[in-house]
Amino acid sequence: MTQNIFETEADELTWVAEDIERALADGLRAEEIAVITKKNKTLENLGKVLLSKEIPTALSKDENIFDSEEVRLLDEILEYLVSLRSN
């Protein structure tokens, strides 16, 4: 696992878009890629970056994925893993 630290949201979104671009070039289908963010505005900004690179996008704001049991469980697992690294 790697951790990237970005100075600005724009830097992070550019990196995400370039990573998606690489995955598509390696044969991954766009339908198999999902990006989850805390704020819809971040997804909207990412969508603009992806469209500027002619990468197809679909944005769904109908549900808050962070309310799902699966995401809460994943959050607990990630918090546990982070706690192991800091001990």
C-alpha positions as CSV (number, residue, x, y, z in Angstrom):
1,M,0.0,0.0,0.0
2,T,1.3,3.5,-0.8
3,Q,0.2,6.8,0.5
4,N,0.3,9.9,-1.6
5,I,0.2,13.4,-0.1
6,F,-0.9,16.3,-2.3
7,E,-0.6,20.0,-1.8
8,T,-3.9,20.8,-3.4
9,E,-7.1,19.1,-4.4
10,A,-6.3,19.9,-8.0
11,D,-3.0,17.9,-7.7
12,E,-4.8,15.0,-6.2
13,L,-7.6,15.0,-8.8
14,T,-5.0,15.2,-11.6
15,W,-3.2,12.2,-10.1
16,V,-6.4,10.2,-9.8
17,A,-7.3,11.0,-13.4
18,E,-3.9,10.0,-14.6
19,D,-4.1,6.7,-12.6
20,I,-7.5,6.0,-14.2
21,E,-6.0,6.8,-17.6
22,R,-3.2,4.3,-17.0
23,A,-5.6,1.6,-15.9
24,L,-7.7,2.1,-19.0
25,A,-4.6,1.9,-21.2
26,D,-3.7,-1.4,-19.4
27,G,-7.1,-2.8,-20.5
28,L,-9.4,-2.1,-17.5
29,R,-12.9,-1.2,-18.7
30,A,-14.3,2.2,-17.5
31,E,-17.3,0.4,-16.1
32,E,-15.0,-1.4,-13.6
33,I,-13.7,1.8,-12.1
34,A,-15.3,3.6,-9.2
35,V,-14.2,6.6,-7.2
36,I,-15.7,7.4,-3.8
37,T,-15.2,10.8,-2.2
38,K,-16.6,12.4,1.0
39,K,-18.1,15.4,-0.9
40,N,-20.1,15.4,-4.2
41,K,-18.2,18.6,-5.2
42,T,-15.0,16.7,-5.3
43,L,-16.6,14.2,-7.7
44,E,-17.8,17.0,-9.8
45,N,-14.3,18.5,-10.0
46,L,-12.9,15.1,-10.8
47,G,-15.5,14.7,-13.5
48,K,-14.3,17.9,-15.1
49,V,-10.7,16.6,-15.1
50,L,-11.7,13.3,-16.5
51,L,-13.8,14.9,-19.3
52,S,-10.8,17.1,-20.2
53,K,-8.9,13.9,-20.8
54,E,-11.8,12.4,-22.8
55,I,-12.4,9.7,-20.1
56,P,-16.1,8.7,-19.8
57,T,-17.7,9.5,-16.5
58,A,-21.0,8.9,-14.7
59,L,-21.9,10.7,-11.5
60,S,-24.4,9.4,-9.0
61,K,-25.5,11.5,-6.1
62,D,-28.6,9.6,-5.2
63,E,-27.3,7.9,-2.1
64,N,-24.8,8.5,0.5
65,I,-22.5,5.5,0.3
66,F,-21.0,6.4,3.7
67,D,-24.2,5.4,5.3
68,S,-24.0,1.8,4.1
69,E,-22.9,-1.0,6.5
70,E,-20.2,-2.1,4.1
71,V,-18.5,1.2,4.1
72,R,-18.7,1.5,7.9
73,L,-17.1,-1.9,8.2
74,L,-14.4,-0.9,5.8
75,D,-13.8,2.3,7.7
76,E,-13.3,0.2,10.9
77,I,-10.9,-2.1,9.2
78,L,-8.9,0.8,7.8
79,E,-8.8,2.5,11.2
80,Y,-7.5,-0.7,12.8
81,L,-4.8,-1.0,10.2
82,V,-3.7,2.6,10.7
83,S,-3.6,1.9,14.4
84,L,-1.2,-1.0,13.8
85,R,1.2,1.2,11.9
86,S,1.3,3.9,14.6
87,N,2.1,1.4,17.4
